[in-house]
Amino acid sequence: MTGLNSAGIIGAAVDHMQTLGLFESVQGHESVSAPGNGLTADVWFGDVKPAPLMSGLAVSSAILTLYARIYLNADGQPVDDTETIITGAVDQMLAAYSAAFTFGGLVEQIDLLGAYGTALSAVGGYVEVGNVPYRCMTITIPCVIDDVWPQIP
């Protein structure tokens, strides 16, 4: 039993996003100030809960949900390019998360298809950060972690 290893998991997620070469910057937290004009990304923790289907009588497994958000300045590039730029980045990220199924062994798996609840997914929207409007896509990354908390009788 190793616990959640949250520092290792968030570090792996940030490193993974940086290796794609898509972003001006990648932060291990949700942006509180304007992130820039090009593609930028944040990753942060969402929720943590036991994983009943993975747990046993002596130890609980867990699902740790990460959120990654891709930002693109809504007032920047030709507006018609915004959607293809941001969805192209999401496409590459979803493919990369499918290939990095265990974050190098830090998690049992990324729940790609929702076997334990929420599946790997992305949703679009707009967000204002530091008085700057951004087109964004927020990716939900459910990480299944085996044998996290001992159950002591």
C-alpha positions in Angstrom: 0.0 0.0 0.0 1.4 3.3 -1.1 -1.3 5.8 -0.5 -2.4 8.1 -3.3 1.0 9.4 -4.3 -0.7 12.6 -5.4 2.7 14.4 -5.9 3.9 11.7 -8.3 0.6 11.6 -10.2 0.2 15.3 -10.7 3.9 15.5 -11.7 3.4 12.7 -14.3 0.4 14.4 -15.7 2.2 17.7 -16.1 5.3 16.0 -17.6 3.1 14.0 -19.9 1.4 17.2 -21.2 4.7 19.0 -21.7 6.1 16.1 -23.8 3.3 16.6 -26.3 4.9 19.9 -27.4 1.5 21.6 -27.9 1.5 24.2 -25.1 3.3 27.4 -24.3 3.1 26.4 -20.6 1.7 23.7 -18.4 0.9 24.4 -14.8 0.1 21.9 -12.0 -2.7 24.0 -10.7 -5.8 25.8 -12.0 -4.9 29.2 -13.4 -5.8 32.2 -11.3 -4.2 34.7 -13.7 -4.4 35.0 -17.5 -2.3 32.1 -18.8 -1.2 33.6 -22.2 -2.3 33.9 -25.8 -1.2 30.5 -27.3 -2.3 27.1 -26.2 -1.7 26.7 -22.5 -2.8 23.9 -20.1 -3.4 23.4 -16.4 -3.9 20.1 -14.5 -5.3 19.8 -10.9 -7.0 17.4 -8.6 -10.8 17.0 -8.7 -12.1 14.4 -6.3 -11.0 11.2 -4.6 -13.2 8.3 -3.6 -13.0 4.6 -2.9 -13.2 2.2 -5.8 -15.5 -0.6 -4.6 -15.0 -2.9 -7.6 -11.2 -2.8 -7.0 -11.3 -3.0 -3.2 -11.1 -6.1 -1.0 -11.7 -6.9 2.6 -8.4 -5.7 3.8 -7.6 -2.7 1.6 -9.4 -0.1 -0.4 -8.5 1.1 -3.8 -9.3 4.6 -5.0 -10.3 6.7 -8.0 -8.4 10.0 -8.1 -9.9 12.4 -10.7 -7.6 14.9 -12.4 -8.9 17.8 -14.5 -6.8 19.2 -17.3 -7.9 22.4 -19.0 -6.6 23.7 -22.3 -6.9 27.4 -22.8 -6.8 29.5 -26.0 -7.3 33.3 -25.9 -10.8 33.9 -27.4 -9.7 37.3 -28.7 -6.6 36.0 -30.5 -6.0 34.1 -33.8 -8.6 34.1 -36.5 -11.8 33.1 -34.6 -12.6 30.4 -37.3 -9.3 28.7 -36.3 -10.1 28.5 -32.6 -12.2 25.4 -32.7 -9.8 23.4 -34.9 -6.8 24.4 -32.8 -8.4 23.5 -29.4 -10.1 20.3 -30.5 -6.9 19.2 -32.3 -5.1 19.6 -29.0 -7.8 17.6 -27.1 -7.6 14.9 -29.7 -3.9 14.5 -29.2 -4.3 14.6 -25.4 -7.0 11.9 -25.4 -4.8 9.7 -27.6 -1.8 10.3 -25.4 -3.8 9.5 -22.2 -5.0 6.3 -23.9 -1.4 5.4 -24.6 -0.1 6.4 -21.1 -2.6 4.0 -19.5 -0.8 3.8 -16.2 1.3 7.0 -16.0 4.4 4.8 -15.9 3.0 2.5 -13.2 1.9 5.2 -10.8 -1.8 4.2 -11.3 -3.5 0.9 -12.0 -5.1 2.5 -15.0 -6.8 5.6 -16.5 -10.4 4.7 -16.7 -10.7 5.2 -20.4 -14.2 3.7 -20.9 -15.8 4.4 -17.5 -15.6 0.9 -16.0 -15.5 2.4 -12.5 -17.8 5.3 -13.1 -16.7 8.4 -15.1 -14.8 7.8 -18.4 -12.0 9.8 -19.8 -13.8 12.7 -21.5 -13.6 16.4 -22.5 -16.1 19.2 -22.5 -15.9 22.6 -24.1 -16.8 26.0 -22.8 -15.5 29.5 -22.2 -13.9 30.9 -19.1 -12.6 34.3 -18.1 -9.3 34.4 -16.3 -7.7 37.7 -15.2 -10.4 39.6 -17.2 -9.3 37.8 -20.4 -11.9 35.5 -22.2 -10.6 32.0 -23.2 -12.0 29.2 -25.2 -11.3 26.1 -23.2 -11.7 22.4 -23.1 -11.7 20.6 -19.7 -10.6 17.0 -19.7 -11.7 14.6 -17.0 -9.0 12.0 -16.2 -10.1 9.3 -13.8 -7.1 7.5 -12.3 -7.7 4.1 -10.7 -5.2 3.4 -7.9 -5.0 -0.1 -6.5 -4.4 -0.8 -2.7 -4.4 2.7 -1.3 -5.9 2.6 2.3 -5.7 -0.4 4.7 -8.9 -1.4 6.3 -8.1 -2.0 10.0 -10.7 -4.0 11.9 
